[in-house]
Amino acid sequence: MCFSSTASFTTGVLLSVTGFITIKKASARNLVPLAAIPLLFGLQQISEGFVWLTVDGHISQDYLWPFALTFLIFAQVIWPVWVPLAMLLPEPNATRRKILWGMFSLGAMLAIYHLYCFTKFPIAVNASAHHIDYLREFPDRPAKLIAAIYIIVTLAPTFASSIRDIRILGIFVLASFVAALLFYREHLISVWCLFAAVVSVIVVFIIHRFSSQTVPAK
């Protein structure tokens, strides 16, 4: 499948509908952030669909920056906070909750850093080989540290959870990250977000199990 506006819009609409259903099915308030993951991914994919439309010349280039910024805010501001929060709220184990609180705090600091960078440094978009590359002129010096923190706060919370189904979700998200890193390194942000968006459908089954019985914890 080629990545395109059609792929982004189709994925975005399907995930948004799935997200609304999942949120409605959530049996408790502390499950809502977890249940909302497909919806947020859907909105993110829709924003990239509009990025494609501007890149392809179907709508004015004036809209490229705001749509690209919207996509990047989801990728680098919302997810570093949302993922640890969604894993923290339903967590029954006190020790693991403390670990997840630490990841949430780290994610919040990372989100603030990215917001600062978005206001201070330019963003460009390059489309090639049916993929989008988001070019950010952020400071080079802490780049590797920032990348490591991002991976920690968006992947590690699923493995820190005592809930088996959430750890299974983490395995699939990690696999999607490795696949994107190996085959689409230059377009990692865009491609991994799409892969992770598709994987987020697993959240539907997790919420269903939460709603029907106690999720097994180890």
N, C-alpha and C positions, 0 to 999 in steps of 0.2 A: 504494500500500500504506500502510495506517495503521500507525504504530509502536505496539506494544502488547506485553503479556507473551508472546503467541503468537509475534510476530515475533522478540522477543529470545531466547526459548527455542529456537525453531526454528533461528535463525542460530547460537546458541551451541552447540547439540548438533552440528549439521553441521560447524561449524568445529573443535570439539573432536575429533571423529572424524578429520577431515582432518588436524589437527595431530598426532595420534598416528601416523597413517600416514606423514606427512612426516618426523617425527622418526626413525621406524624406517628410513626410506629414506635418511637422511643418511649419506653415505659416510665422513665424518670428524667428529671431535669439534668442530672449529672451525665446523662447519656447524649444530650443534645449536641454538644460540640463534636463528639465522635460521629453521631448520625449526620451531621452537617457536612462532613468531609466530601462526599460525592457532589453536593450542591456547590461548594466552594470551588472544587476542581472544575465543575461544569462552567461556572462563571469565568474562571480563568481561561478555559479553552475557548469560550466565546470571544473573550477579549483578544485572543491570538487570532481568531478567525478574522476579526476586523483588521488586525495587523497585516494579515495576508492580503486583504482587499486593498489596503493602501499600497503595499509593496507591488502588487500586480497592476496597480493603476486603475482599479475599479471605483475607488473613491479618492477624494482629495488627499494629497500628501500632508496637508495641514493636520490631519487626524492621526498621522503615524506616531508622533511623540506621545500624545495622551494615551493611545491604546497600548503602545509598547510599555509605557510607564505603569499602566494598570496591570499588565501581565507581570511585570517585574515586582510590583508591590505584593501581588499574590505570592510569587515565587520566593522573594527574599525578605519580606516583612511579615506577611500573615503566617506563612507556614512555620517559620522558626518559633513562633509563639503558639500557634494553634495546635500543632502536633503534640508537644509535651502537655499542653492543657487538656486536650482530648483524652490522653492516656492517664493523666493525673486524677481527674474527677471521679471516674468509676473505680479507681484502684483501692482495694480493701486492705492491703498490707501496709502497715504504718511505716516500716523501714523503706519500702519501695516508694511510698508517697514522698518521703524526704528526698530521695534521689530524683524523683520526677520534679519536685519543687525546684531543685537545683538546676535541672535542665530547662525548666520553664524560665527561671531567672536569667540563665545564660542566653536563651533564645530571645528574651525581651531586650537584652543589651545588644544582641546582634541586630535585631530589627531596628533599634534606634540608630545604630551605626549605619545601616543601609539607608534609612531615611535621610540621614545627614548627607551621605554620598550622593543620593539622588538630587539633593538641592544644590550641591557644590560642583559636581562633575558631569560632563556631557554623556549622553546615551545615544548610540547609533544602532541601526538595524541593517543587517545584511542578509539577503536571501540567496541561497545557492544550493543546487542539487536537491531541491524540494525540502529544504530545511531552513530555519531562521536562526541566525546568530545574533545575539544581543551583545553589542560592543559597549562595555562600560569602562571608562577611564578612571577607575578607582585607584587609590594609592597602591603601588606595587609592594611596598615593604611588608605590610601585614597580610598580603593576599593569601599565602598558604595557610596561615593561622586562621584567617576568616573562613576559608574553605573547609578546614578541619572542624571548626566549631559548627559550621552549617550542617555538615554531615552528622555530627554528634547529635544536634538538637532535632534533626528531622528524621533520623533513623534509630538512634539508641533508645528513645522513649518506648518504642514498641517492644524492644527486647528487655527493657527494665520492668515492664508490666508483669504481674503475677498471673494475668489472665491468658490462658493458653491460646485462645482464638486470636488475641491481639498479637501475640508473638508470631503466630502463623502469618498474619498480615505483614508483620515486619520482614519475614523471610521473603515474601513476594516483592515487597517494595525494595529490599536490598538487591534482589535478583534483577529488578528493573534498572536500578542504578548501575550495577555492574555492566549490564548489557548496553546501556546508553554510554557508559564510559569507554567501553571497548570498541563499539562500532560507530558512535556519534560524538566523539570527544569535543569536536569544535562546536557542536550545537547542543552541548550537554543540558543546559537549562531548559531549552524548549522541548527536547526529545524526552528527557527524564520526566518532566512534568506531564507529558502526554502518557507515558508508560504508567506513571504513578496514578494518574487519573483513572485509567482503565482498571488498575489493580484495586482502586478504592471501592469498586463494586463489592468486594469482599465484606466491606463494612455493613452492607445490607444483611448478610448472614449473621454477622456478629450481633447486630441489634436484634435480629429475630430471636437468637438464642438467649440474649439478655431478657427479652420480653416474655419468653416462654418458660424459662427455667434459670436456675443459677448456673452461671458460666463456670466450668471447672477451673480451679486455680491450683497451682502447684506450690 
